[in-house]
Amino acid sequence: MSDLEGGCACGSVRYKITQPPIAVGVCHCRQCQYSSGGGPNYVALAPRTAFELTKGYPKGFKSAGGSGSDVERVFCPECGTPLYSDPASMPFLAVKVGSLDDPSALSPAMHIWTAEAPPWHQMTPGLPAFPQGPPG
């Protein structure tokens, strides 16, 4: 795999991921709905050690995640593009697939936090769906 690169809409913040994602999924939790403006978030779980900011300084907002632990949702301070979530207790960052230069390079393999999805969130038939996070 070659590095995955991405950033915000205005170009102020850039990053790269140097290892394959652990998983790719669709999160329907309420906090992701706030972050996306209504729909679910498509995320690639990048190992922390494989994620590198290459330009700029994003801003973050911390709140409790579904597990009760803090999650920092990180975005560009200039244009507001959501970039990734940082669940403090996990060995990965949940990178927003839409912030990748080529979002078509990854496909989701599961739906999570479906219990918090409004009835109009579409679920991909045939993909595993979990009411909360996937079993660990």
Z-matrix of the N, CA and C atoms (Angstrom, degrees):
N
C 1 1.454
C 2 1.519 1 108.76
N 3 1.310 2 115.42 1 134.07
C 4 1.459 3 118.84 2 171.49
C 5 1.525 4 107.98 3 -83.54
N 6 1.312 5 115.85 4 163.37
C 7 1.460 6 119.90 5 -179.79
C 8 1.521 7 110.72 6 -57.33
N 9 1.330 8 115.56 7 144.41
C 10 1.460 9 121.30 8 170.02
C 11 1.514 10 106.50 9 -95.05
N 12 1.321 11 116.91 10 133.96
C 13 1.460 12 120.79 11 179.67
C 14 1.513 13 109.49 12 -123.81
N 15 1.326 14 114.64 13 154.19
C 16 1.452 15 119.32 14 179.40
C 17 1.510 16 110.91 15 -167.25
N 18 1.316 17 114.52 16 -173.23
C 19 1.451 18 120.74 17 -179.55
C 20 1.512 19 110.71 18 170.38
N 21 1.314 20 114.33 19 -165.43
C 22 1.456 21 120.80 20 -176.42
C 23 1.529 22 111.79 21 -90.48
N 24 1.326 23 116.07 22 173.11
C 25 1.462 24 122.02 23 -177.56
C 26 1.528 25 112.68 24 -66.28
N 27 1.331 26 117.66 25 -33.05
C 28 1.472 27 119.56 26 -176.78
C 29 1.520 28 113.21 27 -91.48
N 30 1.340 29 117.98 28 -8.74
C 31 1.457 30 121.24 29 178.07
C 32 1.519 31 114.88 30 86.73
N 33 1.323 32 118.96 31 3.21
C 34 1.467 33 121.65 32 -179.19
C 35 1.524 34 113.15 33 -70.87
N 36 1.347 35 117.19 34 -30.07
C 37 1.463 36 121.76 35 -179.00
C 38 1.524 37 108.26 36 -123.30
N 39 1.337 38 115.28 37 131.77
C 40 1.468 39 122.18 38 177.82
C 41 1.522 40 109.00 39 -132.50
N 42 1.343 41 115.85 40 153.31
C 43 1.462 42 121.40 41 177.96
C 44 1.515 43 109.54 42 -147.58
N 45 1.341 44 114.81 43 167.78
C 46 1.466 45 120.16 44 169.78
C 47 1.521 46 108.83 45 -141.47
N 48 1.328 47 114.26 46 153.22
C 49 1.461 48 123.60 47 177.72
C 50 1.526 49 106.01 48 -119.73
N 51 1.332 50 117.06 49 122.86
C 52 1.464 51 120.97 50 -171.34
C 53 1.528 52 114.92 51 -102.44
N 54 1.331 53 117.29 52 1.42
C 55 1.471 54 121.53 53 175.57
C 56 1.519 55 108.33 54 -133.60
N 57 1.325 56 117.57 55 157.99
C 58 1.465 57 119.35 56 177.92
C 59 1.529 58 111.00 57 -60.84
N 60 1.326 59 117.32 58 145.92
C 61 1.467 60 120.26 59 175.88
C 62 1.530 61 110.86 60 -60.78
N 63 1.321 62 115.10 61 148.78
C 64 1.465 63 122.17 62 176.18
C 65 1.521 64 109.64 63 -66.75
N 66 1.326 65 116.19 64 -39.83
C 67 1.462 66 123.08 65 -179.94
C 68 1.528 67 108.07 66 -162.97
N 69 1.315 68 115.28 67 162.81
C 70 1.465 69 121.99 68 174.84
C 71 1.519 70 106.71 69 -131.08
N 72 1.323 71 116.76 70 131.42
C 73 1.455 72 119.55 71 -177.62
C 74 1.508 73 113.11 72 -150.96
N 75 1.307 74 114.05 73 179.37
C 76 1.462 75 123.11 74 178.79
C 77 1.521 76 107.15 75 -117.86
N 78 1.338 77 116.82 76 119.81
C 79 1.463 78 120.58 77 -179.36
C 80 1.523 79 110.13 78 -104.16
N 81 1.335 80 114.69 79 126.92
C 82 1.462 81 121.56 80 -177.85
C 83 1.526 82 112.47 81 -105.60
N 84 1.353 83 118.24 82 12.10
C 85 1.468 84 119.74 83 -177.32
C 86 1.530 85 110.99 84 -63.13
N 87 1.305 86 115.54 85 158.91
C 88 1.470 87 120.85 86 -176.83
C 89 1.522 88 111.59 87 -61.50
N 90 1.334 89 117.96 88 -38.61
C 91 1.462 90 119.84 89 179.30
C 92 1.527 91 111.26 90 -64.64
N 93 1.317 92 117.95 91 -37.61
C 94 1.466 93 120.61 92 176.17
C 95 1.526 94 111.14 93 -66.34
N 96 1.323 95 116.38 94 -33.75
C 97 1.460 96 118.80 95 176.61
C 98 1.526 97 110.70 96 -63.67
N 99 1.338 98 116.40 97 -41.12
C 100 1.475 99 119.30 98 175.70
C 101 1.526 100 110.25 99 -61.26
N 102 1.341 101 115.66 100 -45.72
C 103 1.459 102 120.93 101 -176.73
C 104 1.527 103 112.28 102 -63.43
N 105 1.329 104 116.79 103 -37.18
C 106 1.466 105 120.46 104 -176.89
C 107 1.525 106 113.03 105 -88.26
N 108 1.301 107 116.68 106 -14.04
C 109 1.455 108 119.19 107 -176.21
C 110 1.513 109 112.81 108 88.41
N 111 1.326 110 118.77 109 14.39
C 112 1.457 111 120.53 110 174.85
C 113 1.507 112 115.12 111 144.70
N 114 1.315 113 117.93 112 -43.38
C 115 1.451 114 120.54 113 -177.41
C 116 1.514 115 112.11 114 -89.27
N 117 1.315 116 116.69 115 -177.59
C 118 1.462 117 120.04 116 175.78
C 119 1.530 118 110.14 117 -74.29
N 120 1.305 119 116.32 118 170.39
C 121 1.461 120 122.28 119 174.83
C 122 1.514 121 109.37 120 -107.04
N 123 1.312 122 116.83 121 134.76
C 124 1.450 123 123.41 122 173.45
C 125 1.519 124 106.13 123 -95.35
N 126 1.336 125 116.51 124 120.54
C 127 1.457 126 120.23 125 -173.29
C 128 1.533 127 111.72 126 -129.84
N 129 1.335 128 114.07 127 146.05
C 130 1.457 129 122.55 128 172.59
C 131 1.518 130 106.79 129 -112.63
N 132 1.317 131 116.84 130 125.13
C 133 1.463 132 120.96 131 -179.06
C 134 1.523 133 108.91 132 -83.75
N 135 1.328 134 115.25 133 103.81
C 136 1.466 135 121.77 134 -178.10
C 137 1.521 136 109.46 135 -96.71
N 138 1.335 137 117.95 136 129.68
C 139 1.461 138 119.14 137 175.16
C 140 1.539 139 109.70 138 -55.34
N 141 1.321 140 116.80 139 136.26
C 142 1.476 141 120.86 140 179.83
C 143 1.523 142 112.07 141 -51.74
N 144 1.330 143 115.50 142 -40.81
C 145 1.467 144 120.10 143 -176.49
C 146 1.528 145 112.69 144 -71.20
N 147 1.337 146 117.53 145 -11.87
C 148 1.458 147 121.78 146 -178.44
C 149 1.529 148 112.36 147 -104.99
N 150 1.329 149 117.26 148 2.40
C 151 1.465 150 121.25 149 -178.02
C 152 1.522 151 109.38 150 -105.98
N 153 1.331 152 115.92 151 132.03
C 154 1.461 153 120.56 152 -179.28
C 155 1.529 154 110.64 153 -139.88
N 156 1.327 155 116.30 154 125.96
C 157 1.461 156 120.13 155 170.50
C 158 1.521 157 107.20 156 -74.27
N 159 1.324 158 117.43 157 129.93
C 160 1.462 159 121.32 158 -178.29
C 161 1.527 160 112.92 159 -111.24
N 162 1.332 161 116.70 160 -12.09
C 163 1.458 162 120.30 161 179.32
C 164 1.519 163 109.06 162 -158.53
N 165 1.307 164 116.17 163 136.80
C 166 1.453 165 121.94 164 171.24
C 167 1.514 166 114.54 165 80.82
N 168 1.319 167 113.29 166 179.26
C 169 1.462 168 122.31 167 -176.61
C 170 1.524 169 109.01 168 -134.12
N 171 1.342 170 116.63 169 103.45
C 172 1.463 171 118.88 170 179.84
C 173 1.523 172 111.15 171 -73.04
N 174 1.298 173 115.01 172 169.74
C 175 1.459 174 123.04 173 176.70
C 176 1.525 175 107.29 174 -115.18
N 177 1.337 176 116.89 175 155.30
C 178 1.447 177 120.14 176 -179.51
C 179 1.517 178 112.69 177 -133.66
N 180 1.314 179 114.89 178 159.39
C 181 1.463 180 123.39 179 176.62
C 182 1.517 181 107.22 180 -132.24
N 183 1.338 182 117.56 181 121.94
C 184 1.467 183 121.69 182 -179.09
C 185 1.520 184 111.04 183 -96.52
N 186 1.321 185 114.35 184 139.48
C 187 1.465 186 121.69 185 173.02
C 188 1.525 187 107.64 186 -153.97
N 189 1.304 188 116.27 187 167.15
C 190 1.466 189 120.79 188 179.14
C 191 1.520 190 109.94 189 -72.28
N 192 1.320 191 116.18 190 134.51
C 193 1.461 192 121.44 191 174.39
C 194 1.516 193 110.16 192 -88.03
N 195 1.305 194 116.87 193 -176.80
C 196 1.458 195 121.72 194 -179.32
C 197 1.513 196 113.21 195 -60.82
N 198 1.325 197 116.91 196 -28.29
C 199 1.462 198 121.07 197 179.79
C 200 1.525 199 112.28 198 -79.16
N 201 1.342 200 116.30 199 -11.48
C 202 1.452 201 121.13 200 -175.19
C 203 1.522 202 112.20 201 96.45
N 204 1.340 203 117.97 202 -18.49
C 205 1.460 204 122.33 203 177.04
C 206 1.528 205 110.02 204 -78.70
N 207 1.330 206 115.62 205 154.96
C 208 1.460 207 120.13 206 178.52
C 209 1.520 208 112.13 207 -66.01
N 210 1.324 209 115.44 208 142.60
C 211 1.457 210 123.64 209 171.86
C 212 1.519 211 105.90 210 -128.75
N 213 1.329 212 115.94 211 128.85
C 214 1.461 213 119.84 212 175.22
C 215 1.517 214 108.25 213 -99.01
N 216 1.323 215 116.42 214 123.51
C 217 1.457 216 121.61 215 177.60
C 218 1.524 217 106.95 216 -97.73
N 219 1.326 218 115.58 217 120.94
C 220 1.455 219 122.33 218 -168.91
C 221 1.526 220 109.97 219 -108.04
N 222 1.328 221 116.06 220 137.57
C 223 1.461 222 121.84 221 -175.03
C 224 1.526 223 110.29 222 -147.95
N 225 1.319 224 116.87 223 166.28
C 226 1.462 225 121.47 224 176.50
C 227 1.528 226 108.89 225 -74.70
N 228 1.348 227 117.81 226 129.64
C 229 1.461 228 119.87 227 179.84
C 230 1.524 229 113.28 228 -73.42
N 231 1.333 230 117.04 229 -14.69
C 232 1.467 231 120.52 230 -179.52
C 233 1.530 232 112.47 231 -89.20
N 234 1.348 233 116.74 232 -51.76
C 235 1.472 234 119.76 233 -174.41
C 236 1.527 235 113.44 234 -108.95
N 237 1.334 236 118.00 235 -11.23
C 238 1.461 237 121.42 236 176.68
C 239 1.517 238 115.68 237 84.83
N 240 1.329 239 118.76 238 3.36
C 241 1.461 240 120.74 239 -179.43
C 242 1.532 241 110.75 240 -58.70
N 243 1.342 242 118.96 241 124.84
C 244 1.468 243 120.90 242 173.44
C 245 1.528 244 108.78 243 -67.07
N 246 1.341 245 117.51 244 131.65
C 247 1.459 246 121.68 245 -176.18
C 248 1.527 247 113.14 246 -111.01
N 249 1.321 248 116.97 247 -49.41
C 250 1.461 249 120.51 248 -179.89
C 251 1.517 250 109.84 249 -164.71
N 252 1.326 251 114.85 250 164.39
C 253 1.464 252 121.92 251 172.66
C 254 1.510 253 107.59 252 -114.15
N 255 1.323 254 115.26 253 144.39
C 256 1.457 255 121.67 254 -178.11
C 257 1.523 256 109.07 255 -119.65
N 258 1.352 257 116.95 256 91.86
C 259 1.466 258 119.71 257 175.68
C 260 1.533 259 108.50 258 -76.21
N 261 1.324 260 116.17 259 108.06
C 262 1.465 261 122.23 260 -170.07
C 263 1.524 262 114.05 261 -51.96
N 264 1.309 263 117.88 262 -32.03
C 265 1.471 264 121.03 263 -174.39
C 266 1.530 265 113.63 264 -91.30
N 267 1.320 266 118.27 265 5.06
C 268 1.463 267 121.02 266 -175.28
C 269 1.536 268 111.27 267 -113.44
N 270 1.344 269 117.39 268 156.99
C 271 1.472 270 120.66 269 -179.89
C 272 1.532 271 113.56 270 -86.47
N 273 1.322 272 117.14 271 17.85
C 274 1.464 273 120.90 272 -177.26
C 275 1.523 274 110.75 273 -139.82
N 276 1.334 275 114.65 274 166.61
C 277 1.460 276 123.34 275 168.79
C 278 1.523 277 106.81 276 -112.35
N 279 1.317 278 117.30 277 142.21
C 280 1.464 279 121.92 278 178.29
C 281 1.529 280 107.91 279 -94.68
N 282 1.328 281 115.96 280 91.90
C 283 1.460 282 122.40 281 -176.11
C 284 1.524 283 109.55 282 -78.85
N 285 1.328 284 116.37 283 131.57
C 286 1.462 285 121.45 284 179.44
C 287 1.533 286 108.95 285 -70.12
N 288 1.317 287 116.97 286 118.18
C 289 1.461 288 121.88 287 -176.57
C 290 1.528 289 110.63 288 -57.84
N 291 1.316 290 117.42 289 -34.31
C 292 1.462 291 120.77 290 179.38
C 293 1.511 292 114.12 291 -65.71
N 294 1.341 293 117.79 292 -15.41
C 295 1.460 294 120.27 293 178.01
C 296 1.531 295 112.43 294 -89.60
N 297 1.338 296 117.41 295 -4.70
C 298 1.460 297 120.71 296 176.43
C 299 1.527 298 110.07 297 -72.69
N 300 1.329 299 116.64 298 148.78
C 301 1.466 300 120.08 299 175.89
C 302 1.525 301 110.79 300 -60.76
N 303 1.336 302 117.16 301 -36.72
C 304 1.461 303 122.19 302 178.32
C 305 1.531 304 109.04 303 -126.42
N 306 1.342 305 117.67 304 84.12
C 307 1.466 306 119.09 305 -178.69
C 308 1.526 307 113.33 306 -65.41
N 309 1.326 308 118.31 307 -17.26
C 310 1.465 309 120.08 308 179.48
C 311 1.521 310 112.05 309 -73.51
N 312 1.338 311 118.01 310 -8.60
C 313 1.461 312 121.59 311 -179.33
C 314 1.530 313 112.53 312 -70.30
N 315 1.337 314 117.65 313 -17.96
C 316 1.465 315 121.73 314 -176.99
C 317 1.523 316 110.35 315 -126.80
N 318 1.319 317 115.28 316 146.81
C 319 1.469 318 121.27 317 176.50
C 320 1.520 319 108.83 318 -126.85
N 321 1.341 320 117.42 319 140.67
C 322 1.462 321 119.20 320 178.83
C 323 1.525 322 111.99 321 -67.84
N 324 1.339 323 114.17 322 147.15
C 325 1.467 324 120.55 323 179.71
C 326 1.523 325 112.10 324 -114.44
N 327 1.356 326 117.93 325 -4.05
C 328 1.464 327 120.49 326 -178.61
C 329 1.524 328 109.88 327 -163.98
N 330 1.322 329 114.95 328 162.76
C 331 1.465 330 123.48 329 171.19
C 332 1.525 331 107.16 330 -114.78
N 333 1.353 332 116.62 331 134.16
C 334 1.457 333 120.24 332 178.82
C 335 1.523 334 110.64 333 -125.79
N 336 1.316 335 115.25 334 160.25
C 337 1.468 336 124.10 335 -177.93
C 338 1.534 337 111.37 336 54.10
N 339 1.327 338 115.33 337 40.79
C 340 1.462 339 120.14 338 -179.07
C 341 1.529 340 112.26 339 -68.25
N 342 1.334 341 117.92 340 -20.72
C 343 1.470 342 120.89 341 178.43
C 344 1.527 343 111.43 342 -63.37
N 345 1.332 344 117.28 343 -22.43
C 346 1.465 345 120.99 344 -179.36
C 347 1.529 346 112.67 345 -99.17
N 348 1.318 347 117.28 346 2.30
C 349 1.463 348 121.19 347 -178.65
C 350 1.520 349 111.10 348 -77.43
N 351 1.332 350 118.07 349 134.73
C 352 1.462 351 118.29 350 171.09
C 353 1.529 352 109.16 351 -67.02
N 354 1.313 353 117.74 352 159.49
C 355 1.463 354 119.89 353 -174.59
C 356 1.530 355 114.08 354 -62.22
N 357 1.315 356 117.93 355 -18.38
C 358 1.469 357 119.83 356 -179.26
C 359 1.524 358 113.70 357 -88.52
N 360 1.372 359 119.17 358 -5.08
C 361 1.470 360 119.91 359 173.38
C 362 1.521 361 107.86 360 -67.34
N 363 1.304 362 117.07 361 124.26
C 364 1.459 363 120.57 362 179.05
C 365 1.524 364 110.60 363 -82.09
N 366 1.319 365 115.45 364 138.53
C 367 1.462 366 122.19 365 176.97
C 368 1.531 367 107.51 366 -111.71
N 369 1.311 368 116.47 367 139.46
C 370 1.455 369 121.05 368 179.84
C 371 1.528 370 109.26 369 -73.96
N 372 1.328 371 117.98 370 118.19
C 373 1.465 372 119.54 371 178.61
C 374 1.525 373 110.79 372 -57.51
N 375 1.316 374 115.87 373 138.70
C 376 1.452 375 121.42 374 176.68
C 377 1.521 376 114.81 375 90.95
N 378 1.347 377 118.18 376 -15.45
C 379 1.457 378 119.50 377 176.78
C 380 1.524 379 109.89 378 -86.55
N 381 1.328 380 117.61 379 143.44
C 382 1.466 381 119.46 380 175.56
C 383 1.528 382 110.06 381 -59.22
N 384 1.319 383 115.65 382 142.89
C 385 1.478 384 121.44 383 179.15
C 386 1.524 385 108.00 384 -131.75
N 387 1.335 386 115.08 385 132.81
C 388 1.447 387 120.63 386 -176.72
C 389 1.520 388 109.99 387 -122.31
N 390 1.346 389 118.50 388 132.30
C 391 1.470 390 121.06 389 -179.95
C 392 1.519 391 112.22 390 -58.32
N 393 1.330 392 117.40 391 -32.10
C 394 1.468 393 122.02 392 174.21
C 395 1.526 394 106.21 393 -124.69
N 396 1.341 395 117.44 394 -142.86
C 397 1.455 396 119.28 395 177.04
C 398 1.517 397 110.31 396 -72.89
N 399 1.338 398 117.47 397 166.08
C 400 1.470 399 119.04 398 178.59
C 401 1.521 400 110.40 399 -66.19
N 402 1.325 401 117.89 400 152.62
C 403 1.463 402 119.44 401 178.57
C 404 1.520 403 109.63 402 -60.43
N 405 1.325 404 114.96 403 141.12
C 406 1.427 405 118.52 404 -171.20
C 407 1.426 406 120.31 405 -98.62
